[in-house]
Amino acid sequence: MNAEPVGGILLTGGSSTRMGTDKATLQIGGTSLAERSAQLLSGSVDTAIEVGEGVSGLHSVLEEPRGAGPLGAIVAGYRELTRRGLSPSAPCLVLACDLPLLDPWVLERIVRWPSEHSVLPVVDHLAQPLCARWSPWDLARARAAFDEGQRSLAALPDRNLAILVDEGFWGDHSIAFSDVDAPADLVRLGLVGDDLSP
């Protein structure tokens, strides 16, 4: 673990419209995506929180206003973690709950990366802000941007300062960043048969 404590923010909200059912409570191998993600996150950080309906087993809060998207959820999670004692100078591992193939090796590499800057995996040329370590500076920027009415993560964390770790580093672990948005994604990843629905 880093010398500075690391917080964890698990995002379990979202409409799950394309999936047709709540992704957070989707059972794969007898465990919901939210519960599995919470276990992985808790094993990689010092203190973790869920932003959502309370389906992961972690202490949970809701973003305000509701439906404010991932930026609002990150801000709400960080605010609650600091209220509960996390240092404002601590980074946070931000994690969406819809990564069914995520593994501890990936999270440990992100958390332990030797830099004070945010650490963003890059897969298929796309940065992954919802499976990334956010620096305290970027978390403060997120709160300021949200308070100013912004809702997009396009500029957060700051790509000019963040450590962008491309897929050459992740190797076979790149599949860990595969998210599931629709039943076809579950089939593609071999998590259900073609004749099954989640």
C-alpha positions in Angstrom: 0.0 0.0 0.0 1.2 3.5 -0.6 2.5 5.5 2.3 -0.5 7.8 1.9 -3.8 6.0 2.6 -5.8 5.4 -0.5 -9.6 5.6 -0.7 -11.9 3.6 -2.9 -15.1 4.8 -4.6 -17.3 2.1 -6.1 -19.9 3.3 -8.6 -23.0 1.1 -8.7 -25.6 3.6 -10.2 -26.6 4.1 -13.7 -29.7 3.2 -15.6 -28.5 -0.1 -17.1 -31.0 0.5 -20.0 -29.2 -1.6 -22.5 -28.7 -4.5 -20.1 -32.4 -4.6 -19.3 -31.7 -5.2 -15.6 -29.6 -3.6 -12.9 -26.0 -4.4 -13.7 -24.9 -3.9 -10.2 -27.1 -6.8 -8.9 -26.4 -9.0 -11.9 -25.3 -12.4 -10.6 -22.3 -14.1 -12.2 -21.0 -17.3 -10.6 -23.3 -16.8 -7.6 -22.0 -13.3 -6.8 -23.3 -9.9 -7.9 -21.1 -7.6 -9.9 -21.4 -5.0 -7.1 -20.4 -7.5 -4.4 -17.4 -8.8 -6.4 -16.2 -5.3 -7.2 -16.5 -4.3 -3.6 -14.4 -7.3 -2.5 -11.7 -6.4 -5.0 -11.7 -2.7 -4.2 -11.6 -3.3 -0.4 -8.6 -5.6 -0.9 -6.7 -2.9 -2.7 -7.4 0.3 -0.7 -7.5 1.4 2.9 -11.2 2.5 3.0 -13.9 2.1 0.4 -17.4 3.4 -0.1 -20.2 2.7 -2.6 -22.1 5.4 -4.4 -25.4 3.9 -5.2 -28.3 2.1 -3.7 -26.4 0.0 -1.2 -26.0 -3.3 -3.0 -22.3 -4.0 -2.5 -22.0 -4.6 1.2 -20.0 -1.3 1.6 -21.2 1.8 3.3 -23.1 3.7 0.7 -24.2 7.2 -0.2 -26.2 8.6 -3.1 -25.1 11.4 -5.4 -26.9 14.7 -5.2 -28.8 15.5 -7.4 -29.7 11.9 -8.3 -28.8 10.8 -11.8 -25.9 13.3 -12.0 -23.8 10.6 -13.7 -20.3 9.3 -12.8 -18.8 12.7 -12.1 -21.5 13.4 -9.5 -21.0 10.0 -8.0 -17.2 10.5 -7.7 -17.7 13.8 -6.0 -20.2 12.4 -3.6 -18.0 9.4 -2.8 -14.9 11.6 -2.2 -16.9 14.0 0.0 -18.2 11.1 2.1 -14.7 9.5 2.4 -13.2 12.7 3.6 -16.1 13.2 6.0 -15.4 9.8 7.4 -11.7 10.6 8.0 -9.8 10.1 4.7 -7.2 12.8 4.3 -8.0 15.4 1.6 -4.5 14.8 0.3 -5.2 11.1 -0.3 -5.8 9.6 -3.8 -8.8 7.5 -4.5 -9.2 4.4 -6.7 -12.4 5.0 -8.7 -14.1 1.8 -9.9 -17.3 1.1 -11.9 -19.0 -2.1 -10.9 -19.5 -3.5 -14.4 -16.0 -5.0 -15.0 -16.7 -8.8 -14.4 -13.2 -9.9 -15.4 -11.3 -7.4 -13.2 -8.6 -9.0 -11.1 -6.5 -8.0 -8.0 -3.3 -7.8 -10.0 -4.7 -4.9 -12.1 -5.9 -2.9 -9.1 -2.7 -3.4 -7.2 -0.7 -2.1 -10.1 -2.9 1.0 -10.4 -2.9 1.7 -6.7 0.9 1.2 -6.2 2.0 3.0 -9.3 5.0 5.2 -8.2 3.6 8.7 -8.9 1.6 11.4 -7.2 -0.4 11.9 -10.3 -3.6 10.2 -11.4 -3.0 6.8 -13.0 -5.3 5.9 -16.0 -5.1 2.6 -17.9 -5.4 3.0 -21.6 -7.1 0.2 -23.5 -8.0 0.3 -27.3 -6.6 3.9 -27.2 -9.2 5.0 -24.6 -8.3 6.1 -21.1 -10.3 4.3 -18.4 -11.3 7.0 -15.8 -13.7 4.5 -14.1 -11.0 2.1 -13.3 -8.2 4.5 -12.3 -6.4 6.1 -9.4 -7.4 9.7 -9.1 -5.0 12.1 -7.5 -6.3 14.5 -4.8 -5.7 17.4 -7.2 -7.9 15.8 -9.8 -10.5 14.9 -7.2 -10.6 18.6 -6.2 -10.9 19.6 -9.8 -13.8 17.2 -10.2 -15.7 18.8 -7.3 -15.1 22.3 -8.7 -16.2 21.2 -12.2 -19.3 19.6 -10.8 -20.2 22.6 -8.8 -19.8 24.7 -11.9 -22.4 22.5 -13.7 -20.1 20.2 -15.7 -21.1 16.5 -16.0 -18.6 15.1 -18.4 -15.5 13.1 -17.5 -13.8 14.0 -20.9 -11.2 16.2 -19.2 -10.9 14.3 -15.9 -8.6 13.2 -14.7 -6.3 15.8 -16.5 -4.8 13.8 -19.3 -1.9 16.3 -19.5 -0.7 15.4 -16.0 -2.0 11.9 -15.5 0.1 8.8 -16.0 -1.4 7.0 -19.0 -0.5 3.3 -18.9 -1.1 1.7 -22.3 -2.2 -1.8 -23.0 1.3 -3.0 -23.7 1.9 -2.9 -20.0 -1.3 -4.8 -19.1 -0.8 -7.6 -21.6 -3.2 -10.5 -21.1 -4.7 -8.5 -18.2 -6.2 -6.0 -20.7 -9.4 -8.1 -20.7 -10.0 -7.0 -17.1 -11.1 -3.6 -18.5 -14.0 -5.2 -20.5 -17.3 -3.8 -19.3 -20.7 -5.2 -19.8 -23.4 -2.9 -21.0 -25.7 -5.4 -22.8 -26.5 -9.1 -22.7 -24.4 -9.6 -25.8 -21.3 -8.5 -23.8 -21.9 -11.3 -21.4 -22.0 -13.8 -24.2 -18.9 -12.2 -25.8 -16.9 -12.6 -22.6 -18.1 -16.2 -22.1 -20.0 -15.4 -19.0 -23.4 -16.8 -20.2 -24.5 -19.0 -23.1 -26.1 -17.5 -26.2 -29.5 -18.9 -25.1 -29.3 -17.4 -21.6 -30.2 -13.9 -20.4 -28.7 -12.2 -17.4 
